[in-house]
Amino acid sequence: MNDKIQTLVTKLLETYKGEHAVNFIDVSNLPLRDKILDILDQLLELLFPGYTGKPALTSTNVNYVVGSMLCQVHEGLSEQIERAFRFACRMKNCPTCDCRSLAQQVTEELLEKLPDIRRALQKDVEAAFEGDPAAMSLEEIVLSYPYITAIGTHRVAHELYLKDVPLIPRIMSECAHSLTGIDIHPGARIGKNFFIDHGTGVVIGETAVIGDNVRIYQGVTLGALSFRKDENGRIMKGGKRHPTIEDNVTIYAEATILGDIVIGKGSVIGGNAWVKDAVPPATTVMMENPQLVYKQKK
């Protein structure tokens, strides 16, 4: 048996070699996924204080607990961001970058943004309450709606994305994706009073831009129509390739909107619609009624 194990080890080690072997051996500067997710939990606790019950917050201890959590986040996040920057420097061969100072600066700027992020999330919760007749309270939305986890994570991850932090924003967003079924790329720009009803299966691409007071339902895709390729047939990165959704737009379930197009202010996109062309403001787009066939059982 030992010989068989050693033979298997040798075969596996062969697959670890090469430029595109996809492994993390001897790479001590990669951010650690589990620590990032712990930090994300702490950030969400700061944005929605007391919603997990860990730690228990009271009017007498809130000042101490929030201060302690901010210190923990500052220390942990700056370390992980430094690791991410060092990874990028190794990939780009730029040894002159002061990754530690840059990580400290980005962390401090994110923490300074937390009050603004919290105010934005308060408006998102209010939009959910106003938009969902089944919602009985703001507390119910925060405690139970998967959308809150998704948009809370996104508003944090987006700030790190804007600072060109490698890896970490995507780790955060994909964690929210796996928990909620809502896939929002951290690059997407999302305005005020945003609401996703139900949420499962929603996809919002990297260069999507969403205005204020937008409501979308389950299964909606804001995706890319096609990808530019270079002379070798490889997909080219970057460029605006996802839709822009202007203010006060509603997009119903399973609608698919593709490409760098604009959905005009105040428009409504009906369920199951497939939209590849720009939509003028105050326009309703819907599928024709399908023809239903009824067969009587004998």
Sine and cosine of phi, psi and omega as CSV:
sin_phi,cos_phi,sin_psi,cos_psi,sin_omega,cos_omega
0.00,0.00,-0.65,0.76,0.01,-1.00
-0.87,0.50,-0.62,0.78,0.03,-1.00
-0.90,0.43,-0.64,0.77,0.00,-1.00
-0.91,0.41,-0.66,0.75,0.03,-1.00
-0.89,0.46,-0.71,0.71,-0.01,-1.00
-0.90,0.44,-0.60,0.80,0.06,-1.00
-0.89,0.46,-0.67,0.74,0.02,-1.00
-0.91,0.41,-0.65,0.76,0.05,-1.00
-0.86,0.52,-0.72,0.70,-0.01,-1.00
-0.87,0.50,-0.69,0.72,0.00,-1.00
-0.90,0.43,-0.66,0.75,0.02,-1.00
-0.91,0.42,-0.68,0.74,-0.01,-1.00
-0.87,0.49,-0.53,0.85,0.05,-1.00
-0.89,0.46,-0.59,0.81,-0.01,-1.00
-0.96,0.27,-0.27,0.96,0.00,-1.00
-0.99,0.15,-0.18,0.98,-0.09,-1.00
-1.00,0.02,0.39,-0.92,0.10,-0.99
0.97,-0.25,0.29,-0.96,-0.09,-1.00
-0.90,0.43,-0.57,0.82,-0.06,-1.00
-0.93,-0.38,0.63,0.78,-0.09,-1.00
-0.98,0.21,-0.29,0.96,0.02,-1.00
0.84,0.54,0.96,0.28,0.16,-0.99
-0.48,-0.88,0.18,-0.98,-0.11,-0.99
-0.85,-0.53,0.53,0.85,0.02,-1.00
-0.96,0.28,0.70,-0.72,0.01,-1.00
0.88,0.47,0.42,0.91,0.05,-1.00
-0.89,-0.45,1.00,0.06,-0.06,-1.00
-0.99,0.11,-0.13,0.99,-0.08,-1.00
-0.98,-0.19,0.19,0.98,0.09,-1.00
-0.98,0.22,0.61,-0.80,0.12,-0.99
-0.90,0.44,0.47,-0.88,-0.07,-1.00
-0.99,-0.15,0.87,-0.49,-0.14,-0.99
-0.85,0.53,-0.73,0.69,-0.05,-1.00
-0.89,0.45,-0.62,0.78,0.02,-1.00
-0.93,0.37,-0.60,0.80,0.04,-1.00
-0.89,0.45,-0.66,0.75,-0.01,-1.00
-0.93,0.36,-0.57,0.82,0.11,-0.99
-0.90,0.44,-0.67,0.74,0.02,-1.00
-0.91,0.42,-0.63,0.77,0.04,-1.00
-0.87,0.48,-0.67,0.75,0.05,-1.00
-0.86,0.50,-0.66,0.75,0.02,-1.00
-0.91,0.42,-0.64,0.77,0.03,-1.00
-0.90,0.44,-0.67,0.75,0.03,-1.00
-0.91,0.41,-0.56,0.83,0.06,-1.00
-0.91,0.41,-0.61,0.79,0.06,-1.00
-0.93,0.38,-0.54,0.84,-0.02,-1.00
-0.99,0.17,-0.51,0.86,0.05,-1.00
-0.79,-0.61,0.96,0.28,-0.17,-0.98
-0.87,0.49,0.76,-0.65,0.08,-1.00
1.00,0.07,-0.05,1.00,-0.14,-0.99
-0.96,0.29,-0.35,0.94,0.07,-1.00
-0.99,-0.11,-0.28,0.96,-0.09,-1.00
0.98,0.20,0.07,1.00,0.01,-1.00
-0.79,-0.61,0.97,-0.23,-0.01,1.00
-0.99,0.11,0.28,-0.96,0.06,-1.00
-0.95,0.33,0.80,-0.60,-0.03,-1.00
-0.96,-0.28,0.68,-0.73,0.12,-0.99
-0.75,-0.66,0.21,-0.98,-0.01,-1.00
-0.90,0.44,-0.38,0.93,-0.02,-1.00
-1.00,0.01,-0.41,0.91,-0.05,-1.00
-0.94,-0.35,-0.03,1.00,-0.15,-0.99
-0.88,0.47,-0.61,0.79,-0.01,-1.00
-0.89,0.46,-0.70,0.71,0.00,-1.00
-0.92,0.39,-0.72,0.69,-0.08,-1.00
-0.90,0.43,-0.71,0.70,-0.01,-1.00
-0.90,0.44,-0.67,0.74,0.04,-1.00
-0.88,0.47,-0.68,0.74,0.02,-1.00
-0.89,0.45,-0.69,0.73,-0.01,-1.00
-0.91,0.42,-0.64,0.77,0.03,-1.00
-0.88,0.47,-0.65,0.76,0.02,-1.00
-0.91,0.42,-0.67,0.74,0.01,-1.00
-0.90,0.44,-0.69,0.73,0.01,-1.00
-0.90,0.43,-0.68,0.73,-0.01,-1.00
-0.86,0.51,-0.73,0.68,-0.02,-1.00
-0.92,0.40,-0.75,0.66,-0.08,-1.00
-0.94,0.35,-0.69,0.73,-0.06,-1.00
-0.94,0.34,-0.64,0.77,0.01,-1.00
-0.89,0.45,-0.58,0.81,0.05,-1.00
-0.91,0.42,-0.69,0.72,-0.03,-1.00
-0.94,0.33,-0.59,0.81,0.05,-1.00
-0.92,0.38,-0.63,0.78,0.08,-1.00
-0.87,0.50,-0.67,0.74,0.05,-1.00
-0.87,0.49,-0.67,0.74,-0.01,-1.00
-0.91,0.42,-0.67,0.74,0.03,-1.00
-0.91,0.41,-0.62,0.78,0.03,-1.00
-0.91,0.42,-0.60,0.80,0.09,-1.00
-0.87,0.49,-0.72,0.69,0.00,-1.00
-0.89,0.45,-0.63,0.78,0.03,-1.00
-0.90,0.43,-0.64,0.77,0.03,-1.00
-0.90,0.44,-0.65,0.76,-0.01,-1.00
-0.93,0.38,-0.57,0.82,-0.06,-1.00
-0.99,-0.16,-0.05,1.00,0.02,-1.00
0.83,0.56,0.83,0.56,0.01,-1.00
-0.83,-0.56,0.98,0.20,-0.10,-0.99
-0.94,0.33,-0.14,0.99,-0.07,-1.00
-0.99,0.12,-0.18,0.98,-0.06,-1.00
-0.94,0.33,0.72,-0.70,0.08,-1.00
-1.00,0.01,0.99,0.10,-0.13,-0.99
-0.90,0.44,-0.58,0.82,-0.04,-1.00
-0.92,0.39,-0.74,0.67,0.00,-1.00
-0.90,0.44,-0.65,0.76,0.01,-1.00
-0.90,0.44,-0.66,0.75,0.01,-1.00
-0.90,0.44,-0.66,0.75,0.04,-1.00
-0.87,0.49,-0.68,0.73,-0.02,-1.00
-0.90,0.43,-0.72,0.69,-0.01,-1.00
-0.89,0.45,-0.66,0.75,0.01,-1.00
-0.89,0.46,-0.72,0.70,-0.01,-1.00
-0.90,0.44,-0.63,0.78,0.02,-1.00
-0.91,0.41,-0.62,0.78,0.07,-1.00
-0.90,0.44,-0.73,0.69,-0.02,-1.00
-0.89,0.46,-0.60,0.80,0.04,-1.00
-0.92,0.40,-0.40,0.92,0.02,-1.00
-0.99,0.11,-0.19,0.98,-0.10,-1.00
-0.84,0.55,-0.67,0.75,0.06,-1.00
-0.86,0.51,-0.64,0.77,0.04,-1.00
-0.92,0.39,-0.66,0.75,0.03,-1.00
-0.89,0.46,-0.67,0.74,0.01,-1.00
-0.88,0.47,-0.67,0.74,0.03,-1.00
-0.89,0.46,-0.64,0.77,0.05,-1.00
-0.89,0.45,-0.66,0.75,-0.01,-1.00
-0.93,0.37,-0.55,0.83,0.09,-1.00
-0.86,0.50,-0.65,0.76,0.05,-1.00
-0.93,0.38,-0.59,0.81,0.05,-1.00
-0.90,0.44,-0.67,0.75,0.03,-1.00
-0.90,0.44,-0.67,0.74,0.04,-1.00
-0.89,0.45,-0.62,0.79,0.04,-1.00
-0.90,0.44,-0.62,0.78,0.05,-1.00
-0.91,0.42,-0.67,0.74,0.00,-1.00
-0.90,0.43,-0.68,0.74,0.00,-1.00
-0.94,0.33,-0.50,0.87,-0.11,-0.99
-1.00,-0.04,-0.19,0.98,-0.06,-1.00
-0.86,-0.51,0.95,-0.32,-0.01,-1.00
-0.91,0.42,-0.28,0.96,0.02,-1.00
-0.99,0.15,-0.23,0.97,-0.04,-1.00
-0.98,0.19,0.82,-0.57,-0.05,-1.00
-0.99,-0.12,-0.31,0.95,-0.01,-1.00
-0.31,-0.95,0.31,-0.95,0.09,-1.00
-0.91,0.42,-0.60,0.80,-0.01,-1.00
-0.89,0.46,-0.64,0.77,0.03,-1.00
-0.86,0.51,-0.65,0.76,-0.02,-1.00
-0.90,0.43,-0.75,0.66,-0.04,-1.00
-0.90,0.43,-0.66,0.76,-0.10,-1.00
-0.98,0.21,-0.44,0.90,-0.19,-0.98
-0.80,-0.59,-0.32,0.95,-0.09,-1.00
-0.99,0.14,0.85,-0.53,0.03,-1.00
-0.88,0.48,-0.46,0.89,0.03,-1.00
-0.83,0.56,-0.57,0.82,-0.03,-1.00
-0.91,0.41,-0.66,0.75,0.08,-1.00
-0.88,0.48,-0.67,0.75,-0.04,-1.00
-0.92,0.39,-0.75,0.66,-0.07,-1.00
-0.97,0.25,-0.55,0.84,0.08,-1.00
-0.89,0.46,-0.71,0.70,0.05,-1.00
-0.89,0.45,-0.68,0.74,-0.04,-1.00
-0.88,0.47,-0.68,0.73,-0.08,-1.00
-0.92,0.38,-0.45,0.90,0.13,-0.99
-0.97,0.23,-0.78,0.63,-0.06,-1.00
-0.87,0.49,-0.58,0.82,-0.02,-1.00
-0.89,0.45,-0.63,0.78,0.03,-1.00
-0.89,0.46,-0.64,0.76,0.04,-1.00
-0.94,0.35,-0.59,0.80,0.06,-1.00
-0.87,0.50,-0.67,0.74,0.00,-1.00
-0.90,0.43,-0.41,0.91,0.03,-1.00
-1.00,-0.02,0.15,0.99,0.03,-1.00
0.88,0.48,0.54,0.84,0.08,-1.00
-0.96,0.27,0.84,-0.54,0.01,-1.00
-0.95,0.30,0.48,-0.88,0.24,-0.97
0.92,0.39,-0.76,0.65,-0.19,-0.98
-0.89,0.45,-0.71,0.70,0.03,-1.00
-0.85,0.53,-0.63,0.77,-0.02,-1.00
-0.95,0.32,-0.59,0.81,0.07,-1.00
-0.87,0.50,-0.68,0.73,0.01,-1.00
-0.90,0.43,-0.75,0.66,-0.07,-1.00
-0.91,0.41,-0.60,0.80,0.01,-1.00
-0.96,0.28,-0.43,0.90,0.15,-0.99
-0.90,0.44,-0.74,0.67,0.04,-1.00
-0.88,0.47,-0.62,0.78,0.04,-1.00
-0.86,0.52,-0.73,0.68,-0.05,-1.00
-0.93,0.37,-0.50,0.87,-0.02,-1.00
-0.99,0.16,-0.53,0.85,-0.19,-0.98
-0.89,-0.46,-0.29,0.96,-0.13,-0.99
0.98,0.21,0.11,0.99,0.01,-1.00
-0.96,-0.28,0.86,-0.51,-0.12,-0.99
-0.94,-0.34,0.99,-0.16,0.03,-1.00
-0.90,-0.43,0.90,-0.44,0.06,-1.00
-0.92,0.39,0.65,-0.76,-0.05,-1.00
-0.89,0.45,-0.26,0.96,0.03,-1.00
-0.98,0.18,-0.30,0.96,-0.05,-1.00
-0.89,0.46,0.67,-0.75,0.03,-1.00
-0.99,-0.16,0.87,-0.50,-0.11,-0.99
-0.83,-0.56,0.79,-0.62,-0.05,-1.00
-0.99,0.16,-0.33,-0.94,-0.09,-1.00
-0.99,0.13,0.36,-0.93,0.13,-0.99
0.82,0.58,0.75,0.66,-0.03,-1.00
-1.00,-0.04,0.63,-0.77,0.00,-1.00
-0.60,-0.80,0.76,-0.65,0.16,-0.99
-0.93,-0.37,0.91,-0.42,0.00,-1.00
-1.00,0.07,0.75,-0.67,-0.07,-1.00
0.93,0.38,-0.92,0.40,0.23,-0.97
0.99,-0.15,-0.56,0.83,-0.13,-0.99
-0.81,0.58,0.76,-0.65,0.08,-1.00
1.00,0.08,0.05,1.00,0.04,-1.00
-0.95,0.31,0.70,-0.72,0.05,-1.00
-0.78,-0.63,0.82,-0.57,0.02,-1.00
-0.80,-0.59,0.90,-0.44,-0.14,-0.99
-0.97,0.23,0.17,-0.99,-0.14,-0.99
-0.84,0.54,-0.68,0.73,-0.10,-0.99
-0.98,-0.20,0.25,0.97,0.08,-1.00
-0.92,0.40,0.59,-0.81,0.07,-1.00
-0.82,-0.58,0.82,-0.58,-0.06,-1.00
-0.85,-0.53,0.80,-0.61,-0.02,-1.00
-0.98,0.19,-0.34,-0.94,-0.03,-1.00
-1.00,0.07,0.47,-0.88,0.12,-0.99
0.86,0.51,0.65,0.76,0.03,-1.00
-0.99,-0.16,0.67,-0.74,0.03,-1.00
-0.81,-0.59,0.77,-0.64,0.06,-1.00
-0.76,-0.65,0.36,-0.93,-0.07,-1.00
-0.90,-0.44,0.04,-1.00,-0.10,-0.99
-0.85,0.53,0.55,-0.84,0.11,-0.99
0.98,0.22,0.06,1.00,0.00,-1.00
-0.96,0.28,0.65,-0.76,0.06,-1.00
-0.86,-0.52,0.82,-0.57,0.19,-0.98
-0.94,-0.33,1.00,0.00,-0.21,-0.98
-0.86,-0.50,-0.07,-1.00,0.02,-1.00
-0.99,-0.13,0.61,-0.79,-0.02,-1.00
-0.99,0.17,-0.66,0.75,0.00,-1.00
-0.38,-0.93,0.20,-0.98,-0.04,-1.00
-0.86,-0.52,0.74,-0.68,0.09,-1.00
-0.93,0.36,0.59,-0.81,0.01,-1.00
-0.81,-0.59,0.49,-0.87,0.03,-1.00
-0.99,0.11,-0.11,-0.99,-0.08,-1.00
-0.92,0.40,-0.28,0.96,0.03,-1.00
-0.99,-0.11,0.09,1.00,0.04,-1.00
0.99,0.12,0.17,0.99,0.00,-1.00
-1.00,-0.03,0.58,-0.81,-0.02,-1.00
-0.90,0.43,0.75,-0.66,0.03,-1.00
-1.00,0.05,0.70,-0.71,-0.03,-1.00
-0.99,0.10,0.40,-0.92,0.10,-0.99
0.99,0.11,-0.01,-1.00,-0.01,-1.00
1.00,0.03,0.52,-0.85,0.03,-1.00
-0.97,0.25,0.86,-0.50,-0.08,-1.00
-0.67,-0.74,0.05,1.00,-0.01,-1.00
-0.87,-0.50,0.27,-0.96,-0.10,-0.99
-0.93,0.36,0.37,-0.93,0.22,-0.97
-0.94,-0.33,0.84,-0.55,0.00,-1.00
-0.95,-0.31,0.91,-0.42,-0.05,-1.00
-0.98,0.20,0.02,-1.00,-0.11,-0.99
-0.87,0.50,0.49,-0.87,0.19,-0.98
0.88,0.48,0.57,0.82,0.04,-1.00
-0.99,-0.16,0.62,-0.79,0.12,-0.99
-0.88,-0.47,0.75,-0.66,0.00,-1.00
-0.83,-0.56,0.89,-0.46,-0.10,-0.99
-1.00,0.06,0.12,-0.99,-0.23,-0.97
-0.83,0.56,0.66,-0.75,0.13,-0.99
0.93,0.38,0.19,0.98,0.09,-1.00
-0.94,0.33,0.58,-0.81,0.02,-1.00
-0.84,-0.54,0.85,-0.52,0.00,-1.00
-0.86,-0.51,0.85,-0.52,-0.19,-0.98
-0.83,-0.56,0.63,-0.77,0.15,-0.99
1.00,-0.06,0.11,-0.99,0.00,-1.00
-0.99,0.14,0.96,0.29,0.00,-1.00
-0.84,-0.54,0.23,-0.97,-0.02,-1.00
-0.92,-0.40,0.78,-0.63,0.17,-0.99
-0.99,-0.15,0.92,-0.39,-0.19,-0.98
-0.92,0.39,0.37,-0.93,-0.05,-1.00
-0.80,0.60,0.73,-0.69,0.08,-1.00
0.97,0.24,0.16,0.99,-0.02,-1.00
-0.99,0.14,0.28,-0.96,0.05,-1.00
-0.79,-0.61,0.80,-0.61,0.06,-1.00
-0.95,-0.30,0.89,-0.46,-0.08,-1.00
-0.95,0.30,0.25,-0.97,-0.02,-1.00
-0.88,0.47,0.61,-0.79,0.04,-1.00
0.92,0.39,0.11,0.99,0.03,-1.00
-0.93,0.37,0.53,-0.85,0.04,-1.00
-0.87,-0.50,0.96,-0.28,-0.18,-0.98
-0.90,-0.43,0.84,-0.54,0.03,-1.00
-0.83,-0.55,-0.06,1.00,-0.01,-1.00
-0.86,-0.51,0.42,-0.91,-0.01,-1.00
-0.86,0.51,0.52,-0.85,0.01,-1.00
-0.88,-0.47,0.82,-0.58,0.00,-1.00
-0.91,0.42,0.32,-0.95,0.05,-1.00
-0.85,0.53,0.45,-0.89,0.09,-1.00
0.81,0.58,0.68,0.74,-0.03,-1.00
-0.87,-0.50,0.64,-0.77,0.10,-0.99
-0.97,-0.24,0.79,-0.62,0.04,-1.00
-0.90,-0.43,0.81,-0.59,-0.01,-1.00
-0.55,-0.84,0.39,-0.92,0.10,-1.00
-0.97,0.23,0.53,-0.85,0.15,-0.99
-0.91,0.42,0.50,-0.87,0.01,-1.00
-0.87,0.50,0.79,-0.61,0.05,-1.00
-0.94,0.35,0.40,-0.92,0.05,-1.00
-1.00,0.04,0.88,-0.48,-0.01,-1.00
-1.00,-0.02,0.61,-0.79,0.03,-1.00
-0.91,-0.41,0.83,-0.56,0.02,-1.00
-0.94,-0.33,0.79,-0.62,0.04,-1.00
-0.85,-0.52,0.82,-0.57,-0.01,-1.00
-0.98,0.20,0.77,-0.63,0.07,-1.00
-0.94,0.33,0.66,-0.75,0.02,-1.00
-1.00,-0.09,0.00,0.00,0.00,0.00
